[in-house]
């Protein structure tokens, strides 16, 4: 069962304002640094890109072959790590 938390609208508005302010500052830092924000790939996209099952993806994570991060109960991967996995599996025909 989830806990229900009730807050006053004024408090919610202040939190929303501060989150937006933080987002603006982060966006500004990225803009000045010349570094683009990372676009992460979720489990479904990773499975599709690698042509593997969700279980195989889990095995790759468990065996520390594929780096990942977990946020809010979801797993995400860097696109370059997925591409590296594809490259490692590449076998050219001579």
Secondary structure, 3 states (H helix, E strand, C coil): CCCCCCCCHHHHHHHHHHHHHHHHHHHHHHHHHCCCCCCEEEHHHHHHHHCCCHHHHHHHHHCCCCCCEEECCEEEEEHHHHHHHHHHCCCCCC
